[in-house]
């Protein structure tokens, strides 16, 4: 399993280089950085984003031969796919191609990361697509040229989907549920009241610009979090919900 860490872009910065927080998360869009400079690894690209990218571009993950670094939570609509639909529905993953890195290992790490995202977000392998799928751009360039074929890449992902017995269970991880926004604090308070008094949950209100969200306390394990999310939807408390790592 690839080493994963977060170096998240601030919400104020993210608001400038995304379309907001309503990503449908239907696709995983695979890119290559096209930056072959020495040192242009995952950490360098994560620092580029967190320090303020000079280009009108953003992506959720960057992966090299050592690690995968997350810059944006998946609910952000990053500017990576080149089309509105690709940005509004895609989780963008950039594979580093720095000349001092091991490209094959970076691709293997990307496959491992994507297998995890598929499971976490309940996305089908059929919805793992190239950047080219949305915009026609020749990206990911090396994969499209056959350095590692797309078929082989998808096979790498599916081989990672089978859990290995020696791996510890992931149900110890903590998650929260975040609702979409409500136009008034009173509307959010009504939802909060039901969560606290009827469901017995810890929950609170967060302001998002001129609107409001409700965020729950933590649930242990993705199964518990998804059950809580289903309960919110079944009670019609929110049309849009997100599961985030605590």
N, C-alpha and C positions, 0 to 999 in steps of 0.2 A: 504493500500500500504506500502510495506517495505521501511524503510529509506535507501537511497542510497547515497554514497559518493565515491570520488575517492582518491586513494593514489597510483599514477601512478609510475611505475618503469621507470627509466631514459632510454632514447633511447640507450645509450652506454651499459648499463647493459642488456637491453632487447635483444640487438644484440647477446649477448653471450649465451642466454638461450631460443632462439626461432629460427624458420626457416625463419624469415624475416616478411615482411609486406603484403603478398599477400593472406591472409586468404580468402577462398571462402565463408565462413560464411553460409554454407548449413545446419549445424547441431548445436544443443545445446547438449553438452555432460555432463551428470550429474555424479558427483563424491561425495564421502564422504572422509573427511580428514584422517579417521582412527586414529586420534590423540585424545585420551580421557583424556589427561592431564588437570588438573585444569588450567584455563586461556588460553587454546588453542582455543581462539575464532577467529572471523573474523579479528579483528585488529591485533592479534598476527601473523596470517598467512600473512596478508598484510605487516606487518613489516618485516617478514622473507623474503619476496620477494624483498621489496624495499632495504633492507640492503645487499642483495646478498645471495641467497639460495645456501647452500652447495651441494645440490643435483642437478642433471641435469633434473630439472623439472620446469614447470611454468604453470600458469593458469590465466584466465582472471578475475574471480570473486571468492570471498569467502563470505559465508553467515552464520550468526549465528542467535540466537533468538532475536537480537536487530536490526541488520542492514546488508546491503550488501555493500561490498567494492570492487571497481574495481581497479585492478593492471595493466591491459593492455587494450589499445583500441582494439576493435574487429578485426582490420585488422592485428594484430600480429598473427603469427602461433605459438601458445604456445605449449610446450612439455607436454601435459597432457593425451592424449588419448592412448598412447602406440604404435601407428602405424603412418606411414607417412600420410596416408589418413585421419585419425581422427584428426591429428594435423593441416593438411592443409585445412580442411573444417569445423572444429569444434570450437565453442565458449565454453570454459571449465568453468564449474561452480562447485565449491567445497562447500559441506554442512558440517559445523563444527559439531563435535560429542563430544566436551569437556564435561566432567562429571559434571561440574558445570553449564551447560547450559540446556535450555529446548529444547530437540531434536525435539519434535512435532512442536514447534513454529519455529524452524530453517527451517524445511521442508516447513512449510506454507510460510515463507518468501522467500525461494528459488522458490516456485511455483509462488509467486507474481512477483519476479524478472524475471523469465523466461517468464511469460506472457508479460511483458513489452518488453523484447528482441525480442520475436516472432513478436510483432507489429512493433517495430523499424526497424528490419532487414528483415521483410517480409519472415519469416521462418514458415513452416507448423508445426503444432503440431505433425504430423507423424515423423518429423525429430528431435524430442526430444528423445534422446537415452541414455542408460546407458553406462558408461565406458566399461562395459563388451561387449557391441555391437561391439566395434572395436578390443579389445585386448583379450577378454576372461577372464579378471581379475574379481574376485569376488567383484565388486564395482559398485554401492554404496552398501556396505555390509548390512547395516541395512534394507534398502528398499528391497533388494533381499531376505532377511530373513523373510520379511513380517511384520516387526515392523510397517511400514506404507506401504501398498502394492503399486506396481508400477501403477496399475489401479487407485487407489485412488489419487496418486500423480498427474497423468495426469488430473484427474477430478478437482483437486485443481487448476491446471494451467488454464484449460478452464473456470472455474468459475470466475477467475480473468480477463479473456479477455473481459467480458462485462463491459463497462464503467459505473460507478455509477454516477447518476445525480448530486450528491453533489460535485463531484470532479471538480476542475477547469480545463478548456481546457489546453492542452499541447502545443498549437500552438504559445505560447509566447517564447518557447525555441529557441535558436540560433544554427545554424548549418553552417558548411563550407563544401565545396567539395574539396577533394584532389585527384589529378590524380596519376596514376602510374608513373614510372620514365621514363625519356628520356635520351638518351645516350649523347646528347650534349646540351649545354646551348642555342644554336641557335634554336634547335628543340623546346625546352621549351618556348623560346621567341616568336616563331611564334604562339604558342597556347595562350600565354599571350596576344599578340597583338589582336587576335580575340576576346578574352574575354573582353578586355578593350574597344576596339574601336567599335566592332560590337554589342556585347551584352550589353555594358555599365556597366560592373561589375567592382568592386574593385578586384584585383587579384595580386599575386606576385609569384616570383620563390623562391623555397627552394632547397638548395643543400642537397643531400642524398648520402654521400660517393663521388664517382666519377660520380654520375648521378644527375638528376635534376627532381623536381616535380613542378607542379603549384598548388597553393592553392588559393581559392577564399576568398573574404570577407564573411560576415555572411548573411545568409538567415533566416528570421523569420518563424519558423514552419517547420515540417518535409515535409509537402506537397510542400512548395515552394522549399525546398532543393532537393526533388526528381524530381521536374519539371526541375530544373537547371541541375541536373545530366543527365536527359534524353536529354536535349538540347545539352549537351557536347557530349553525345554518338551519337545523331542523326547527329551532325556536324562532327563526326569522328575525334574529337580532342584528344581523349584518349580511349584506349581499356579497361583500368582498372580505375575505380573511387571508392572513398570512401566517405561516408557522416560521418562527425565527429561532436560531440558537440563542440560548440565554448567556 
